[in-house]
Amino acid sequence: MKQSIDWCYICYALSTQISAILLACLPRWYFFQALGSNLLWMLPWAIAVSKMHMTENNAWKWHSIIFGGALVFSLFNVLAVTALWAWLLTRAGIRLPPLRSYM
């Protein structure tokens, strides 16, 4: 079973779970993390794809590198932002924002 699992989607699932924590606690940090993922991974690939010669034979290879890599990169990005937030909570003395009720 290990050989048939697409590990990118396991990274995607972990990234989604950790992102939900970040989104629930600090929406602005989540926004900047998502913006960072798009600017640091997807934008360079969007520029590179417009310049490279892609054929029918190698299109799936590039698809897996670009979109599978985005899932893996997003996991590491959200882990870094969440680790920074956890470090700031424990060491730098920042506090969680107060709970608000919108009802």
C-alpha positions as CSV (number, residue, x, y, z in Angstrom):
1,M,0.0,0.0,0.0
2,K,2.9,2.4,0.7
3,Q,3.9,2.3,-3.0
4,S,0.5,3.3,-4.2
5,I,-0.1,6.3,-1.9
6,D,0.3,9.7,-3.5
7,W,2.2,11.3,-0.7
8,C,1.4,14.8,-1.9
9,Y,-2.2,14.4,-0.7
10,I,-1.0,13.3,2.7
11,C,0.9,16.6,2.8
12,Y,-2.2,18.3,1.6
13,A,-4.3,16.8,4.4
14,L,-1.8,17.8,7.1
15,S,-1.5,21.3,5.7
16,T,-5.3,21.7,5.7
17,Q,-5.6,20.6,9.3
18,I,-2.8,22.9,10.5
19,S,-4.1,25.8,8.3
20,A,-7.5,25.4,10.0
21,I,-5.9,26.0,13.4
22,L,-4.1,29.1,12.0
23,L,-7.2,30.4,10.3
24,A,-9.3,30.0,13.4
25,C,-6.8,31.8,15.7
26,L,-5.1,34.3,13.4
27,P,-6.8,34.9,10.1
28,R,-4.3,37.6,9.1
29,W,-1.4,35.2,9.5
30,Y,-3.2,32.6,7.5
31,F,-3.7,35.1,4.7
32,F,-0.1,36.0,4.6
33,Q,0.9,32.3,4.7
34,A,-1.3,31.6,1.8
35,L,-0.1,34.6,-0.1
36,G,3.5,33.5,0.6
37,S,2.8,30.1,-0.8
38,N,1.4,31.5,-4.0
39,L,4.1,34.1,-4.5
40,L,7.0,31.8,-3.7
41,W,5.8,28.6,-5.5
42,M,3.0,29.2,-8.0
43,L,4.2,32.6,-9.5
44,P,7.7,31.4,-10.4
45,W,6.2,28.2,-12.0
46,A,3.6,30.3,-13.9
47,I,6.4,32.4,-15.3
48,A,8.6,29.3,-16.1
49,V,5.8,27.4,-17.8
50,S,5.2,30.3,-20.2
51,K,8.9,30.2,-21.2
52,M,9.5,26.4,-21.4
53,H,8.8,24.1,-24.2
54,M,6.1,21.7,-23.0
55,T,5.0,18.8,-25.2
56,E,2.3,16.1,-24.8
57,N,5.0,13.7,-23.8
58,N,6.3,15.6,-20.8
59,A,3.2,17.5,-19.7
60,W,2.2,15.1,-16.9
61,K,5.7,15.2,-15.5
62,W,5.6,19.0,-15.2
63,H,2.0,18.8,-13.8
64,S,3.1,16.5,-11.0
65,I,6.1,18.7,-10.2
66,I,4.2,22.0,-10.2
67,F,0.9,21.0,-8.5
68,G,2.3,18.1,-6.3
69,G,5.1,20.4,-5.3
70,A,2.7,23.1,-4.4
71,L,1.0,20.7,-1.9
72,V,4.3,19.8,-0.3
73,F,5.6,23.4,-0.3
74,S,2.3,24.6,1.3
75,L,2.8,22.1,4.1
76,F,6.3,23.3,4.9
77,N,5.1,26.9,4.6
78,V,2.2,26.5,7.0
79,L,4.4,24.5,9.4
80,A,7.0,27.4,9.4
81,V,4.3,30.0,10.1
82,T,2.6,28.0,12.8
83,A,6.0,27.2,14.4
84,L,6.8,30.9,14.4
85,W,3.4,31.7,16.0
86,A,3.9,29.0,18.7
87,W,7.4,30.3,19.4
88,L,6.1,33.8,19.7
89,L,3.3,32.6,22.1
90,T,5.8,30.9,24.4
91,R,8.9,33.1,24.2
92,A,8.0,36.6,23.1
93,G,5.0,37.1,25.3
94,I,2.3,37.7,22.6
95,R,-1.2,36.8,23.5
96,L,-4.1,35.2,21.7
97,P,-6.7,37.7,20.5
98,P,-9.8,37.8,22.7
99,L,-12.8,35.6,21.7
100,R,-15.6,37.4,20.1
101,S,-19.1,36.3,19.7
102,Y,-20.9,37.3,16.5
103,M,-24.4,36.1,17.6
